[in-house]
């Protein structure tokens, strides 16, 4: 294992870290829009009454 002599030159050469910018407060999230009420389903059309069967012709 190599013995590393710390001279501090590496630290001195490295520029002082710029202070981390203060994190800007995150803007308050816009309130979620209230869900639009689903339109009431159109009433199912009443089934048209089946036409009454034509009376069978009476036998002669």
MDAnalysis code that builds the backbone (N, CA, C; Angstrom):
import MDAnalysis as mda
import numpy as np

u = mda.Universe.empty(180, n_residues=60, atom_resindex=np.repeat(np.arange(60), 3), trajectory=True)
u.add_TopologyAttr("name", ["N", "CA", "C"] * 60)
u.add_TopologyAttr("resid", np.arange(1, 61))
u.add_TopologyAttr("resname", ["UNK", "UNK", "UNK", "UNK", "UNK", "UNK", "UNK", "UNK", "UNK", "UNK", "UNK", "UNK", "UNK", "UNK", "UNK", "UNK", "UNK", "UNK", "UNK", "UNK", "UNK", "UNK", "UNK", "UNK", "UNK", "UNK", "UNK", "UNK", "UNK", "UNK", "UNK", "UNK", "UNK", "UNK", "UNK", "UNK", "UNK", "UNK", "UNK", "UNK", "UNK", "UNK", "UNK", "UNK", "UNK", "UNK", "UNK", "UNK", "UNK", "UNK", "UNK", "UNK", "UNK", "UNK", "UNK", "UNK", "UNK", "UNK", "UNK", "UNK"])
u.atoms.positions = np.array([
    [0.856, -1.192, 0.000],
    [0.000, 0.000, 0.000],
    [0.888, 1.235, 0.000],
    [0.623, 2.158, -0.902],
    [1.462, 3.349, -0.993],
    [1.102, 4.312, 0.109],
    [2.114, 4.919, 0.637],
    [1.862, 5.923, 1.663],
    [1.663, 7.248, 0.954],
    [0.540, 7.858, 1.179],
    [0.270, 9.128, 0.517],
    [0.536, 10.238, 1.506],
    [1.430, 11.138, 1.119],
    [1.727, 12.266, 2.001],
    [0.754, 13.385, 1.659],
    [-0.041, 13.751, 2.609],
    [-1.026, 14.801, 2.352],
    [-0.338, 16.145, 2.465],
    [-0.298, 16.841, 1.352],
    [0.357, 18.147, 1.376],
    [-0.670, 19.261, 1.393],
    [-1.899, 18.924, 1.028],
    [-2.924, 19.951, 1.043],
    [-2.935, 20.738, -0.243],
    [-1.994, 20.427, -1.152],
    [-1.959, 21.191, -2.400],
    [-3.214, 20.902, -3.216],
    [-3.651, 19.659, -3.180],
    [-4.829, 19.322, -3.973],
    [-6.011, 20.127, -3.455],
    [-6.076, 20.255, -2.140],
    [-7.199, 20.990, -1.561],
    [-7.070, 22.474, -1.897],
    [-5.835, 22.969, -1.853],
    [-5.637, 24.394, -2.115],
    [-5.914, 24.691, -3.584],
    [-5.567, 23.744, -4.451],
    [-5.756, 23.979, -5.875],
    [-7.242, 23.967, -6.226],
    [-8.003, 23.116, -5.520],
    [-9.423, 23.032, -5.876],
    [-10.114, 24.315, -5.460],
    [-10.855, 24.915, -6.333],
    [-11.538, 26.167, -5.987],
    [-12.532, 25.919, -4.864],
    [-12.708, 26.915, -4.039],
    [-13.633, 26.737, -2.926],
    [-15.010, 26.480, -3.517],
    [-15.656, 25.477, -3.009],
    [-16.967, 25.143, -3.586],
    [-17.911, 26.324, -3.447],
    [-18.579, 26.638, -4.527],
    [-19.514, 27.763, -4.475],
    [-20.652, 27.370, -3.545],
    [-21.066, 28.295, -2.717],
    [-22.144, 27.952, -1.787],
    [-23.372, 27.505, -2.561],
    [-23.970, 26.416, -2.102],
    [-25.132, 25.908, -2.829],
    [-26.222, 26.961, -2.777],
    [-26.777, 27.302, -3.906],
    [-27.819, 28.340, -3.912],
    [-28.993, 27.880, -3.069],
    [-29.534, 28.813, -2.301],
    [-30.658, 28.433, -1.448],
    [-31.768, 27.944, -2.355],
    [-32.255, 26.787, -2.028],
    [-33.284, 26.214, -2.893],
    [-34.495, 27.122, -2.882],
    [-34.898, 27.540, -4.064],
    [-36.057, 28.430, -4.141],
    [-37.272, 27.637, -3.702],
    [-38.110, 28.248, -2.899],
    [-39.285, 27.505, -2.432],
    [-40.116, 27.059, -3.613],
    [-40.473, 25.798, -3.610],
    [-41.251, 25.297, -4.736],
    [-42.595, 25.998, -4.742],
    [-43.012, 26.455, -5.902],
    [-44.300, 27.165, -5.957],
    [-45.408, 26.238, -5.499],
    [-46.355, 26.795, -4.790],
    [-47.439, 25.953, -4.285],
    [-48.145, 25.343, -5.478],
    [-48.377, 24.050, -5.429],
    [-49.011, 23.400, -6.580],
    [-50.393, 23.981, -6.803],
    [-50.716, 24.181, -8.049],
    [-52.032, 24.752, -8.354],
    [-53.076, 23.748, -7.903],
    [-54.130, 24.226, -7.267],
    [-55.144, 23.285, -6.777],
    [-55.709, 22.483, -7.928],
    [-55.853, 21.199, -7.710],
    [-56.360, 20.363, -8.786],
    [-57.781, 20.789, -9.097],
    [-58.081, 20.969, -10.358],
    [-59.435, 21.422, -10.701],
    [-60.449, 20.392, -10.249],
    [-61.555, 20.867, -9.710],
    [-62.571, 19.930, -9.236],
    [-63.078, 19.164, -10.441],
    [-63.167, 17.862, -10.309],
    [-63.601, 17.077, -11.469],
    [-64.992, 17.499, -11.886],
    [-65.156, 17.723, -13.167],
    [-66.468, 18.163, -13.646],
    [-67.437, 17.010, -13.441],
    [-68.607, 17.296, -12.908],
    [-69.556, 16.203, -12.667],
    [-69.891, 15.519, -13.976],
    [-69.868, 14.208, -13.947],
    [-70.158, 13.495, -15.180],
    [-71.608, 13.758, -15.564],
    [-71.851, 14.055, -16.809],
    [-73.231, 14.357, -17.213],
    [-74.116, 13.158, -16.938],
    [-75.323, 13.424, -16.489],
    [-76.223, 12.315, -16.173],
    [-76.471, 11.542, -17.457],
    [-76.388, 10.239, -17.380],
    [-76.568, 9.455, -18.605],
    [-77.960, 9.686, -19.163],
    [-78.018, 9.794, -20.461],
    [-79.326, 10.038, -21.074],
    [-80.194, 8.819, -20.798],
    [-81.441, 9.036, -20.422],
    [-82.299, 7.884, -20.112],
    [-82.423, 6.982, -21.325],
    [-82.353, 5.693, -21.071],
    [-82.431, 4.772, -22.196],
    [-83.813, 4.907, -22.821],
    [-83.869, 4.999, -24.115],
    [-85.183, 5.183, -24.752],
    [-86.077, 3.999, -24.444],
    [-87.313, 4.282, -24.139],
    [-88.228, 3.183, -23.821],
    [-88.383, 2.341, -25.071],
    [-88.330, 1.047, -24.913],
    [-88.420, 0.194, -26.108],
    [-89.750, 0.433, -26.803],
    [-89.659, 0.601, -28.096],
    [-90.914, 0.858, -28.835],
    [-91.774, -0.395, -28.746],
    [-93.051, -0.234, -28.454],
    [-93.906, -1.427, -28.333],
    [-93.942, -2.167, -29.654],
    [-93.804, -3.475, -29.551],
    [-93.814, -4.249, -30.788],
    [-95.198, -4.120, -31.412],
    [-95.238, -3.915, -32.690],
    [-96.562, -3.746, -33.321],
    [-97.398, -4.997, -33.121],
    [-98.650, -4.799, -32.841],
    [-99.511, -5.966, -32.607],
    [-99.558, -6.779, -33.890],
    [-99.436, -8.075, -33.767],
    [-99.438, -8.900, -34.989],
    [-100.773, -8.749, -35.708],
    [-100.671, -8.689, -37.008],
    [-101.921, -8.530, -37.777],
    [-102.760, -9.783, -37.555],
    [-104.040, -9.628, -37.310],
    [-104.870, -10.823, -37.047],
    [-104.852, -11.748, -38.251],
    [-104.723, -13.019, -37.941],
    [-104.691, -13.977, -39.045],
    [-106.056, -13.941, -39.729],
    [-106.048, -13.970, -41.023],
    [-107.348, -13.897, -41.717],
    [-108.222, -15.083, -41.338],
    [-109.446, -14.806, -41.039],
    [-110.338, -15.904, -40.636],
    [-110.546, -16.823, -41.831],
    [-110.512, -18.094, -41.579],
    [-110.697, -19.030, -42.708],
    [-112.078, -18.820, -43.315],
    [-112.176, -19.006, -44.570],
    [-113.485, -18.793, -45.218],
    [-114.518, -19.779, -44.670],
])
